[in-house]
Amino acid sequence: MIDKLLDASIRFRWGVVILTLIISAYGLSELLKLPIDAVPDITNVQVQIAAEAPGRSTEEVERFVTAPLEISMTGLPGLTDMRSLNRNGLSLITLVFTDNTDVYFARQLVLERLIEVAAKMPDGITPVLAPPTTGLGEVYQYTLEHPSDGKRE
């Protein structure tokens, strides 16, 4: 089998060279299209909902705030995971969507459901969307400069 492949490669060496050049050109063109980033963003598409419930215990927050919000968010297109965190006076819900979902489309869907459920919330509790940040958006970035930088002698 290998003998036949080697024999054909030697007999049609110009075909092998041309095929190699075609594949190399295709690979180079795809390489130039490849987005290269120093720190790629590998976080998933998330939308967070926060609701303050001052003076309420964790159990009350879960029963009267988190549960109605979670129920209203079920069935959203592209929703893959829903996590919630309840503290004294605070409810935080994280909705995770598929990777091909646009984050602003997901936020729009969540906002529409949030408006519907806001009327069912106890008095004084208004759930809000958290800012659209990723894990990389919370990294502090800085540069170091020296007075002699930029000066040519």
C-alpha positions as CSV (number, residue, x, y, z in Angstrom):
1,M,0.0,0.0,0.0
2,I,2.7,2.4,1.0
3,D,4.8,1.3,-2.0
4,K,2.0,2.2,-4.4
5,L,1.5,5.6,-2.7
6,L,5.3,6.4,-2.9
7,D,5.5,5.2,-6.5
8,A,2.5,7.4,-7.5
9,S,4.0,10.4,-5.6
10,I,7.3,10.0,-7.5
11,R,5.6,9.5,-10.9
12,F,3.3,12.5,-10.4
13,R,5.7,14.8,-8.5
14,W,4.4,18.0,-10.1
15,G,0.9,17.1,-9.0
16,V,2.2,16.6,-5.5
17,V,4.0,20.0,-5.6
18,I,0.9,21.8,-6.9
19,L,-1.4,20.1,-4.4
20,T,1.0,21.1,-1.6
21,L,1.1,24.7,-2.8
22,I,-2.7,24.8,-3.0
23,I,-3.1,23.4,0.6
24,S,-0.4,25.8,1.9
25,A,-2.1,28.8,0.2
26,Y,-5.4,27.8,1.7
27,G,-3.9,27.4,5.2
28,L,-2.1,30.8,5.0
29,S,-5.4,32.5,3.9
30,E,-7.2,30.9,6.9
31,L,-4.4,31.8,9.2
32,L,-4.7,35.5,8.2
33,K,-8.4,35.3,9.0
34,L,-7.8,33.9,12.5
35,P,-8.6,36.3,15.3
36,I,-5.6,36.4,17.6
37,D,-5.9,38.0,21.0
38,A,-3.4,38.3,23.8
39,V,-6.1,37.2,26.3
40,P,-9.0,35.5,24.6
41,D,-12.4,35.8,26.1
42,I,-13.6,32.3,26.9
43,T,-16.4,33.2,29.2
44,N,-19.9,32.1,28.4
45,V,-22.9,34.4,27.6
46,Q,-24.3,35.5,31.0
47,V,-27.0,37.8,32.1
48,Q,-27.3,38.6,35.8
49,I,-30.3,39.9,37.7
50,A,-29.9,41.5,41.1
51,A,-32.7,42.5,43.5
52,E,-32.2,44.2,46.9
53,A,-34.7,43.2,49.6
54,P,-33.7,45.2,52.7
55,G,-34.5,43.7,56.0
56,R,-35.6,40.3,54.6
57,S,-34.0,37.0,55.7
58,T,-32.4,34.6,53.3
59,E,-35.5,32.4,53.3
60,E,-37.8,35.3,52.6
61,V,-35.6,36.5,49.8
62,E,-35.6,33.0,48.2
63,R,-39.4,32.5,48.5
64,F,-40.7,36.0,47.6
65,V,-38.0,37.3,45.2
66,T,-35.7,34.6,43.8
67,A,-38.4,31.9,43.1
68,P,-40.8,34.2,41.1
69,L,-37.8,35.5,39.1
70,E,-36.5,32.0,38.3
71,I,-40.0,30.8,37.3
72,S,-40.5,33.7,35.0
73,M,-37.1,33.1,33.3
74,T,-37.6,29.5,32.5
75,G,-38.1,28.7,28.9
76,L,-36.0,31.5,27.5
77,P,-34.5,30.7,24.1
78,G,-30.9,29.6,24.4
79,L,-31.0,29.3,28.2
80,T,-28.7,26.5,29.3
81,D,-28.2,27.1,33.0
82,M,-29.7,29.2,35.8
83,R,-27.9,29.8,39.2
84,S,-29.1,31.8,42.1
85,L,-27.5,33.2,45.2
86,N,-29.5,34.4,48.2
87,R,-28.2,36.4,51.1
88,N,-29.9,38.6,53.7
89,G,-31.5,41.3,51.7
90,L,-30.0,40.3,48.3
91,S,-31.0,38.0,45.4
92,L,-28.5,37.4,42.6
93,I,-29.5,35.2,39.6
94,T,-27.1,34.3,36.9
95,L,-28.6,33.1,33.6
96,V,-26.2,31.3,31.2
97,F,-27.0,31.1,27.5
98,T,-25.6,29.1,24.6
99,D,-22.3,30.5,23.1
100,N,-24.0,31.5,19.8
101,T,-26.5,33.7,21.6
102,D,-25.9,37.5,21.3
103,V,-25.4,38.9,24.8
104,Y,-27.6,42.0,24.0
105,F,-30.4,39.8,22.6
106,A,-30.3,37.7,25.7
107,R,-30.4,40.8,27.9
108,Q,-33.4,42.0,25.9
109,L,-35.2,38.7,26.5
110,V,-34.5,38.8,30.2
111,L,-35.6,42.5,30.4
112,E,-38.9,41.7,28.8
113,R,-39.6,38.9,31.3
114,L,-38.3,41.1,34.1
115,I,-40.8,43.8,33.3
116,E,-43.6,41.2,33.5
117,V,-42.6,39.8,36.8
118,A,-41.8,43.2,38.5
119,A,-45.5,43.7,39.2
120,K,-45.5,40.5,41.3
121,M,-42.6,41.5,43.5
122,P,-43.2,42.6,47.1
123,D,-43.3,46.4,47.7
124,G,-40.0,48.1,47.6
125,I,-38.2,45.4,45.6
126,T,-37.2,46.2,42.1
127,P,-35.0,43.6,40.2
128,V,-32.5,45.1,37.8
129,L,-30.0,43.8,35.2
130,A,-26.4,43.8,36.2
131,P,-24.0,45.5,33.7
132,P,-22.9,43.4,30.7
133,T,-19.4,42.5,31.8
134,T,-17.4,39.3,31.2
135,G,-14.8,37.7,33.4
136,L,-12.1,39.6,31.5
137,G,-14.0,42.9,31.8
138,E,-13.2,42.9,35.5
139,V,-9.5,42.6,35.1
140,Y,-7.6,45.8,35.9
141,Q,-5.4,46.8,33.0
142,Y,-2.5,49.3,33.3
143,T,0.7,50.3,31.5
144,L,4.1,51.1,32.9
145,E,5.9,54.2,31.6
146,H,9.2,55.6,32.2
147,P,10.1,59.3,31.6
148,S,12.9,58.2,29.2
149,D,10.4,56.2,27.1
150,G,9.7,57.9,23.8
151,K,12.8,60.1,23.9
152,R,15.4,59.5,21.2
153,E,19.0,60.4,21.9
